[in-house]
């Protein structure tokens, strides 16, 4: 509205009004420079994920997806996670590709990687704490002392497993192995995670001896008869965790693998423009892939890679034995294929396991340091044995790795150490 201007009849503005207009145009730019400099001086990665359950206490509250990348986007949210375009996409384009509300890190923030191959300390501090050591120890102590009040079918994987309600009100998955080496692999993998400093990603696990007339199992003698479990068998009790959701592999393990079956290395160069939630996810994935290589666990990502030959979209589906807690933390579930069973099948699965390890060139510094120590001291099996014997009262019922298996564990530690050194050299 209003009268239209008639430029031909108006006098040209004098020099002072023009100067004033120029200043008005420049001031916002100067202001933005000052704001960005101030933001750059602030501590990196100050933003926090939305408030969720108390640290380490997964299972509280209603089921929900993790904030950011994994909220409400479905499978398409994973397809552009680590795709490496010829020209880096801007924040708006990344948000459109990912189909999520996750915002990228501030442009003023420094790289999430330190010294070329380590996740930054500030970024690691954003990773959900998982199962805190004190809480895990308290649960294990209570589970060993509790009686099994009831056993239910379903919810714990294989048909021979059961969901147990314990007398203290908690729940546990009782895993009965088809053969003893599966329970041995589950137990040893859990304690190797402790040696590596990543046990908080695995639910607390204890061993139990099946004795129908023993104090622990007496209330469920009828259920035991229907389970066909052998008297005196060793089973594992794993803490039941509620409200877990499926996890789809991010690229390059998802998109890149399904496109040409050649995994491209995850390195610092591929991380620009990713959101905080995406980076936090990748920190956990780098530990997971290293852990699965050391244990030769083929029943998670590797089995999906194997299935690409007849299912080109398998990497865009849920990853086996990997779930996400409401706070965004990954949970490494059901590790019974590790160390024992996996070591017997190396010839079949290492053609997939080795390229998967080589696809990671950014690591948690603490994990790399522990691998370096195990390499230098050649003590991988010795430290695992020491921890297993000290923390599992029933360890002798399962025994330990054979001499050959112990040698394989050390050889795989050495291989990981050489791979990290290679990434450093690159």
C-alpha positions in Angstrom: 0.0 0.0 0.0 1.0 3.6 -0.1 1.9 6.0 -2.9 4.3 4.6 -5.6 7.7 6.2 -5.8 8.6 8.3 -8.8 12.4 8.2 -9.1 12.5 10.6 -12.0 11.0 13.5 -9.9 13.1 13.0 -6.8 16.4 14.7 -6.1 19.5 12.5 -5.8 20.5 11.8 -2.3 23.4 13.6 -0.8 26.7 12.0 0.3 25.8 11.8 4.0 22.6 9.8 3.6 24.5 7.5 1.2 27.2 7.0 3.8 24.6 6.2 6.5 23.0 3.6 4.3 26.4 2.0 3.7 27.1 1.8 7.4 23.7 0.2 8.0 24.5 -2.4 5.4 28.0 -3.2 6.9 27.1 -3.3 10.6 25.2 -6.6 10.5 28.2 -8.3 8.8 30.6 -6.9 11.4 28.2 -8.1 14.1 28.1 -11.7 12.6 31.9 -11.7 12.5 32.1 -10.8 16.2 29.5 -13.4 17.1 31.3 -16.2 15.3 34.6 -15.2 16.9 33.0 -15.4 20.3 31.4 -18.8 19.4 34.8 -20.1 18.3 36.3 -19.2 21.7 33.7 -21.2 23.6 34.4 -24.9 24.6 33.7 -27.2 21.7 30.6 -29.4 21.5 28.8 -27.6 24.3 25.4 -28.7 23.0 23.8 -31.6 24.7 21.4 -34.2 23.6 17.8 -33.8 25.0 17.4 -34.9 28.6 16.6 -38.6 28.9 16.8 -41.4 31.4 19.3 -41.2 34.2 22.9 -42.2 33.1 23.3 -45.9 32.9 19.7 -46.7 33.7 18.3 -47.9 30.5 14.8 -49.3 30.5 13.1 -46.4 32.2 10.3 -44.5 30.6 8.4 -45.2 27.4 10.0 -46.5 24.2 11.4 -43.8 22.0 13.9 -43.3 19.2 17.2 -41.6 19.9 17.3 -37.9 19.3 18.6 -36.4 16.1 19.5 -38.6 13.2 17.4 -41.6 14.3 14.2 -39.9 15.2 11.2 -40.4 12.9 13.2 -40.8 9.7 12.9 -44.5 9.1 15.6 -46.3 7.1 16.2 -43.4 4.8 17.9 -41.5 7.6 20.9 -43.8 7.3 21.5 -43.6 3.6 23.5 -40.3 3.5 25.2 -40.6 6.9 28.8 -40.9 5.6 28.3 -40.6 1.8 31.3 -38.6 0.5 30.0 -36.3 -2.3 32.4 -34.6 -4.7 31.5 -31.3 -3.2 30.7 -31.2 0.5 26.9 -30.6 1.1 25.9 -27.7 3.2 23.9 -28.0 6.4 20.6 -27.5 4.7 21.3 -30.1 2.0 22.5 -32.6 4.7 19.3 -32.1 6.7 17.2 -32.7 3.6 19.1 -35.9 2.7 18.9 -37.3 6.2 15.3 -36.6 6.7 15.9 -35.7 10.3 15.8 -32.7 12.6 19.5 -33.2 13.6 21.5 -30.0 13.2 25.1 -30.2 12.2 27.8 -29.0 14.5 28.4 -25.2 14.6 30.6 -24.1 11.7 32.9 -22.5 14.3 33.5 -25.8 16.0 36.9 -27.5 15.6 37.2 -30.9 14.0 35.7 -33.8 16.0 39.0 -35.7 15.3 42.3 -35.0 17.1 45.7 -35.9 15.6 44.1 -37.3 12.5 42.8 -40.6 13.9 41.3 -40.1 17.4 37.8 -38.9 18.3 38.1 -35.7 20.2 37.7 -35.7 24.0 34.8 -33.3 23.8 33.0 -35.6 21.4 33.6 -38.7 23.5 32.0 -36.9 26.5 28.8 -36.7 24.5 28.5 -40.6 24.2 25.8 -42.0 26.5 27.4 -43.7 29.5 25.8 -47.1 29.0 25.9 -49.6 31.9 27.9 -47.9 34.6 30.4 -50.2 36.3 29.0 -49.7 39.7 25.4 -50.3 38.6 26.5 -53.4 36.6 28.3 -54.8 39.6 25.3 -54.3 41.9 23.0 -56.0 39.4 25.3 -58.9 39.0 25.5 -59.4 42.7 21.7 -59.3 43.1 21.1 -61.6 40.2 23.5 -64.3 41.5 21.7 -64.2 44.9 18.2 -64.0 43.6 15.9 -66.9 43.0 14.2 -67.4 39.6 10.5 -66.8 40.2 9.3 -67.7 36.8 10.4 -68.5 33.2 8.7 -67.3 30.1 9.2 -68.1 26.4 9.9 -65.3 23.9 11.8 -62.1 23.9 15.3 -63.5 24.3 16.2 -64.9 20.9 16.5 -68.6 20.3 13.6 -70.9 21.3 15.7 -72.6 23.9 16.2 -69.3 25.8 13.9 -68.0 28.5 12.9 -64.6 30.0 13.4 -65.0 33.8 11.6 -63.0 36.5 13.9 -62.8 39.5 12.8 -62.7 43.1 14.1 -59.1 43.5 11.7 -58.0 40.7 14.3 -57.6 38.0 14.3 -59.6 34.7 17.1 -61.4 32.9 17.5 -63.3 29.6 18.6 -66.8 30.3 20.6 -68.1 27.4 21.0 -71.9 26.9 23.6 -72.7 24.4 23.1 -75.4 21.8 26.7 -76.3 22.8 28.8 -75.1 25.7 31.1 -73.0 23.5 28.3 -70.5 22.8 27.9 -69.7 26.5 31.7 -69.6 26.8 31.9 -67.2 23.9 29.3 -65.0 25.5 31.1 -64.9 28.8 34.6 -64.4 27.4 33.4 -61.7 25.0 31.8 -59.8 27.9 35.0 -59.8 29.9 37.2 -59.0 26.9 35.1 -55.9 26.5 36.1 -55.0 30.0 39.8 -55.5 29.1 39.3 -53.1 26.2 37.5 -50.5 28.2 34.1 -50.8 26.4 32.1 -53.1 28.7 29.6 -50.4 29.4 28.2 -51.1 25.9 27.3 -54.7 26.9 24.4 -55.6 29.3 25.7 -57.0 32.6 26.1 -60.8 32.3 26.6 -63.6 34.9 26.8 -67.4 34.6 24.4 -69.7 36.4 24.3 -73.4 37.0 21.0 -75.2 36.2 20.1 -77.3 39.2 16.3 -78.1 39.4 16.4 -78.7 43.1 18.9 -76.0 43.9 17.8 -72.9 45.8 18.0 -70.6 42.7 15.8 -72.7 40.5 13.5 -74.4 42.9 10.5 -72.2 42.2 10.6 -73.1 38.5 11.1 -76.8 38.5 8.0 -77.3 36.4 9.2 -74.8 33.8 12.6 -76.4 33.7 11.1 -79.8 32.8 9.4 -78.2 29.8 12.6 -76.4 28.7 14.6 -79.6 28.1 17.7 -78.0 29.6 20.3 -80.5 30.9 20.8 -80.7 34.6 24.1 -79.1 35.5 24.3 -77.0 32.3 25.9 -73.6 32.5 23.6 -70.8 31.3 24.1 -67.0 31.1 21.9 -64.5 32.9 21.9 -61.2 31.0 20.1 -58.1 32.3 16.9 -57.4 30.5 16.8 -54.0 29.0 13.5 -52.3 28.0 12.6 -49.9 25.3 15.4 -50.8 22.8 15.0 -50.0 19.2 16.6 -51.4 16.0 19.8 -50.0 14.5 20.6 -49.8 10.8 24.2 -49.5 9.7 25.2 -46.0 8.7 27.2 -45.4 5.5 29.8 -46.4 4.4 28.8 -49.7 5.9 25.3 -49.3 4.7 25.1 -47.3 1.4 28.7 -47.9 0.2 28.6 -51.6 0.9 25.3 -52.2 -0.8 26.4 -50.1 -3.8 29.6 -51.9 -4.9 30.5 -54.1 -1.9 33.7 -52.2 -1.4 33.9 -50.5 2.0 35.5 -47.1 1.9 37.5 -46.1 5.0 35.9 -43.9 7.6 38.4 -41.1 8.1 38.4 -37.5 9.4 37.7 -36.2 5.9 34.2 -37.7 5.8 33.0 -36.0 9.0 32.4 -32.4 8.0 28.8 -31.3 8.2 27.6 -34.3 10.3 25.4 -33.6 13.2 26.4 -34.2 16.8 24.1 -37.2 17.1 25.6 -38.8 14.0 29.2 -38.3 15.3 28.2 -39.8 18.7 26.8 -42.8 16.8 30.1 -43.2 14.8 32.2 -43.1 18.0 30.3 -46.2 19.2 30.4 -47.9 15.8 34.2 -47.6 15.7 34.4 -49.5 19.0 31.9 -52.1 17.8 33.8 -53.0 14.6 37.1 -53.3 16.4 35.5 -55.5 19.1 33.8 -57.7 16.5 37.1 -58.2 14.7 39.0 -59.2 17.8 36.3 -61.7 18.8 35.7 -62.8 15.2 32.0 -62.3 15.8 30.2 -63.0 12.5 26.7 -62.8 13.9 26.3 -59.0 13.6 27.5 -56.8 10.8 29.6 -59.5 9.0 26.6 -61.8 8.5 24.8 -58.9 6.8 27.8 -58.2 4.5 27.8 -61.9 3.6 24.1 -61.7 2.7 24.7 -58.9 0.2 25.3 -61.6 -2.5 21.6 -62.4 -2.6 20.1 -59.4 -0.8 21.5 -56.0 -2.0 19.4 -54.1 0.5 20.4 -56.1 3.6 22.7 -53.3 5.0 19.7 -51.0 5.0 17.8 -53.2 7.4 18.2 -53.7 11.1 21.6 -55.0 12.3 21.5 -58.3 14.1 22.4 -58.2 17.8 22.7 -54.5 18.0 20.1 -52.2 19.6 19.8 -48.6 20.7 18.7 -47.5 24.2 16.4 -44.4 24.6 19.4 -42.2 25.4 21.1 -43.0 22.0 23.6 -45.5 23.4 24.3 -48.6 21.4 23.9 -52.0 23.1 26.1 -54.9 21.9 23.8 -57.8 22.4 24.2 -61.6 22.2 28.0 -62.1 21.7 28.0 -65.9 21.8 29.6 -66.2 18.4 32.7 -64.5 19.6 36.1 -65.9 20.4 35.4 -69.6 20.5 32.8 -70.4 17.8 34.1 -67.5 15.6 37.7 -68.6 15.8 36.7 -72.0 14.5 35.2 -70.4 11.4 37.9 -67.8 10.6 38.5 -69.0 7.1 34.8 -68.4 6.2 34.3 -65.1 7.9 37.6 -63.2 7.8 37.2 -62.2 4.2 34.4 -60.0 5.5 35.8 -59.2 8.9 39.1 -57.8 7.7 37.7 -55.3 5.2 35.2 -54.2 7.8 38.0 -53.4 10.2 40.0 -51.6 7.5 36.9 -49.4 6.9 37.5 -47.6 10.2 40.4 -45.1 10.5 39.1 -43.1 13.4 39.2 -44.6 16.9 38.6 -43.8 20.6 42.0 -43.0 21.9 41.5 -45.1 25.1 40.6 -48.1 22.9 43.7 -47.6 20.8 45.9 -47.2 23.9 44.6 -50.5 25.4 45.2 -52.3 22.1 48.8 -50.9 22.0 49.4 -52.1 25.6 48.1 -55.6 24.8 50.3 -55.6 21.7 53.4 -54.4 23.5 53.1 -56.8 26.5 51.6 -59.7 24.4 49.2 -60.1 27.2 45.7 -60.3 25.6 44.9 -63.8 26.7 46.6 -63.4 30.1 44.6 -60.3 31.0 41.4 -61.8 29.8 42.0 -64.9 31.9 42.8 -62.8 35.0 39.6 -60.7 34.6 37.4 -63.7 33.9 38.7 -65.6 36.9 38.4 -62.6 39.2 34.9 -61.6 38.2 33.0 -64.8 37.4 32.6 -67.4 40.2 31.6 -70.1 37.7 34.5 -69.5 35.3 36.0 -73.0 35.9 32.8 -74.7 34.7 33.4 -73.3 31.2 37.1 -73.3 31.2 39.2 -70.8 29.1 40.5 -70.4 25.6 42.7 -73.2 24.3 46.4 -72.4 23.6 45.6 -72.0 19.9 42.7 -69.7 20.6 44.8 -67.6 22.9 47.4 -67.2 20.1 44.7 -66.2 17.7 43.4 -63.5 20.1 47.0 -62.0 20.4 47.5 -62.2 16.6 44.2 -60.3 16.1 45.3 -57.7 18.7 48.6 -57.3 16.8 46.7 -56.9 13.5 44.5 -54.1 14.9 47.6 -52.4 16.3 49.2 -52.4 12.9 46.0 -51.2 11.3 45.9 -48.2 13.7 49.5 -47.5 13.0 48.7 -47.5 9.2 45.9 -45.1 9.7 48.2 -42.8 11.7 50.8 -42.9 8.9 48.1 -42.0 6.3 
